[in-house]
Amino acid sequence: MKRSIAVALLVCTSVVFSHRSSLAQQDQSEVERKVLSKVAPTYPNLARKTNIHGAVKLGVVIGPDGRVESTKVIGGNPVLIQAALDAVRKWKYEAGPQRTSEVVELKFDIR
């Protein structure tokens, strides 16, 4: 059991590093845009079984059309990060005149 948890944590950690994408630097500003639709993250089974909770912070680049173009992990428990990435990539923001970036924090709690 402990060995499978250790392997799962190692896999999650490697996924984090392989999914980190750099945020595009051109045409970005730090203006907050309204989220039109949010997808809630799915609580990972491993996190539920091992009572892992906490927050994940992501840097998000939003295109002029309101779609999430890229994400960057800023911090959080490796077991929770992939669920946060999967959810935020499905979010839709209001359209804007240019590409913008912001920081998003998703909280995971076993309630």
Secondary structure as the mmCIF struct_conf table of DSSP 4:
data_model
#
loop_
_struct_conf.conf_type_id
_struct_conf.id
_struct_conf.beg_label_comp_id
_struct_conf.beg_label_asym_id
_struct_conf.beg_label_seq_id
_struct_conf.end_label_comp_id
_struct_conf.end_label_asym_id
_struct_conf.end_label_seq_id
HELX_RH_AL_P HELX_RH_AL_P1 LYS A 2 HIS A 19
HELX_LH_PP_P HELX_LH_PP_P1 SER A 22 ALA A 24
TURN_TY1_P TURN_TY1_P1 GLN A 26 ASP A 27
STRN STRN1 VAL A 35 SER A 37
HELX_LH_PP_P HELX_LH_PP_P2 ALA A 40 PRO A 44
HELX_RH_AL_P HELX_RH_AL_P2 ASN A 45 LYS A 49
TURN_TY1_P TURN_TY1_P2 THR A 50 ASN A 51
STRN STRN2 GLY A 54 ILE A 62
TURN_TY1_P TURN_TY1_P3 PRO A 64 ASP A 65
BEND BEND1 GLY A 66 GLY A 66
STRN STRN3 ARG A 67 ARG A 67
STRN STRN4 VAL A 68 GLY A 75
HELX_RH_AL_P HELX_RH_AL_P3 PRO A 78 VAL A 88
TURN_TY1_P TURN_TY1_P4 ARG A 89 LYS A 90
STRN STRN5 LYS A 92 TYR A 93
BEND BEND2 PRO A 97 GLN A 98
STRN STRN6 THR A 100 PHE A 108
#
